[in-house]
Every structure is written in C-alpha cells, then in structure tokens.
Amino acid sequence: MKLSDGVEAAIHCATLLAGLEEGRTLPASALAEYHGVSQSYLLKHLQALSAAKVLESVPGPNGGYRLARGPSRISLLDIVLAVEGRQPAFRCAEIRQRGPGALEPEVYVKPCGINAAMLKAEQAYRAVLAETKLTDVIAGYQADADPRAIAFGCAFLARHQRPRAASSPESE
C-alpha cells in the first residue's frame, strides 16, 4: 500500500501546528517554507484537513491555520482519511469473474478470499492509525530528535505565528 506524499506533509503540518501558542495561527506560506514544499501543493491538503475539521482555517490578516482540537484528540487516521478519502486502499474488481475460465455470476456468492484478507489487513492498519494520536508522534519526535532540530522548529514558530485570532481550538 502506498499513501500519497500529501499524507506525510499533512501529518508534519499538524505536528508543527500543535506547537502554536493558544489562539495563534500559522500561514500556509510558513508551513510550505518549513517543509520545503510548494504552497499551492500544500494548500490542497490543508483545505482537506480543514474540511475534515482537523485544522481550522482562520481568514484575515492574522489568519492562517491551527489545530481544530487538541493534539490528543487528533489521530493519524483522522489525517489519513482527510487526505486520502474513506475508501479502502484495496478495491476488489472481481477479476475472478472475467476471462475464459469465468463461470456464471451465481457461482460467486461468497466474497473473494483475497478481498477478505485485504480488508482484514486494512482494518488492522486503520486501528493502529486510530489509536496513534498526534501527541504520541510529537512525544516520539521530542525523545529522539536532535536538539538543534527542536530549537529550530520552536524558533521558526515564534517568528512566523500570527497574533491571536478570534476563536481557539478546544483544549485537550
């Protein structure tokens, strides 16, 4: 299974936004700069995260993006589904019913064993993503990252976050 690069960008953006001061926002241009991606590419994913209520998009001169709820209430599954959609990664096309050896349709009343195995794997994968919260990812990063990377991220946020805007994400 291959997830789009947008999933990685979306998770990284969400973890960075978790470091914002209460009520502050970060513009898409700063998120794109920090991650070394184009703003137009990133905006598509930020909009999907906003539509899924993972992020909040704040308009205006002090606008930008921030988490829509606390990082302990955002799972990796929330982010993956926002970017990739809710469809399973494997979609059975019932190719067993094609070709020269295909039988009449009523022979295929039982689900395909391949489809069943793939859906079982998808359920396990989604369960792990659902139990993994942004706080888990952030804690792992803070435990393992080079202190210079952490210092850079904190300084970047301090320089680029915008002043308090109207509403703020729900607290954890």
N, C-alpha and C positions, 0 to 999 in steps of 0.2 A: 504494500500500500504506500502510495506517495501522496503526501499532502503538499499543497501549493506553498511557495515561498511566503505567500501572504500570511499564512498561519504563524510562521516564525516571527515575521515583522509585527503582527498583531500582539503576540504574547510579549515580545520585548517592549512594545509601546505601553502595554498595560502595566508591566512591572515598573517601567520608568515613571509612569503617571502615579503609581502608588506612593512615590516619594514626594509628591507635591504637598506643600503646606495646605492646611484646611482652606477651602474656598478658592484656591488659586487654579489657574488653567495653564496649559502649555500649548502654544500654537502648533499647527501641523508642520509648519516650516522648521521649527526647532526639533520636532520628533524626526523629521526626514533628515535633517542635518546630523543629528546624533547617531542615527543608524546608517548613514551613508546611502540612502535610497532617494529616489526622486519623490518630490512632494505629490505629484499627480498620481504616481503609483500608490503611495501610502494613503492618500485621501479616500480611495475606493474602499480600503479596508477599515479606515477609521469611521467612514459612514456606515459600513455594515455593522461595526461594533456599536455604533450609536443607535442604529435601528433595532439591534438586539438588546438594547438597554444595558450593555456592558460599560459603555462610555456615555458621557454626557457631552454634547456639543453646545458650547456657550457662544452665542453670537455677540458681535460688537467689538469695539476697540480693545477691550480687555478680555475678549473671548478666546476660545481655544477648546482644548479637550481636557477632561478629567474623568476619573472613575465615576460611574453612576451609583456605585455602592462600595462598601468596604472591601479590601482585597481578600479578606477571609470568606467573603460571600460570592467570590467570582472563581469558578472552576476553569480548568483548561478546556473542559468540554464546552462550556459556555462560549469560549473564544473560538474553538474549532468549528462549532456549529454556526456561529455568526459568519465566519469567513467562508467555510466550505458548503454550508447548507445542511439540511437534516437528512438527506438521502444517505443510505448506507454506501460505503465505498465500493462494495461488490454488488452488482445488479445482475441477477440471473436472466439471461436472454433465452433460456430453454433451448439451447442448440441441440440438445439430445433429440428434439422433435424434428430436426432437419436432416437433410442428406438422404442417401439411398437406403439407409437402414432404419429410417424413421417408421414408426408404427402409427396406427390410428390414435387420435388425441386421448381417447378414454383409457388407454394403457398407462398414461402418465398422470394418474390421480394422486400418487404420493409425491411430495416435494422432492426435488433433486437432492441427493446426498451432498453434492458439492455446495449447493446453495445453503443447505442446513449447516454445514461445517463453517462456511464463511460467515454466516450470520451469527453463529455462536462465538466465533473469534471477534467479530465486530462488537458484540455485547460485552465481552471481556475488556476489550480495548476502551470502549466508552465508559465502562465502570471505573477503570483506573483514572481516566481523564476527569471524570465527575468527582472523584474523591481527592484529586490533586488541586489544591487552591493556590491562588497567586501568592499567598503568604508562605506556602511551602517552597515554591520556586525561589522567592526572594530570600528566604532563610538559607536555602542551599547555596545560593549565589554569595550571600554575605559570609558564609562559613568558608567558602572555597576560593573566592576571587582575590586577586592581587589587591592589596590596599590602595594602590595608585588608581586602579580602575574604579574603585568605590569612591575615592576622593574626587576623581574627575567627574563622575556622574552626579555627585552631590553639588559640586561647584557649577556644573552645567545647568542643573535645575534651578539653583539660586539665581543664576544670571538670566535665565530665559522664562521663568514662570511669570505669569501676569498677575496683576493685583487682584484682590478679592473681587469676585463677581457675585451676582445675586444669590443663588442657592448653592448648597454644597452637597456632596454625596452623603448618603446615610452612614452613620458611624458603624464601626464593626460591632 
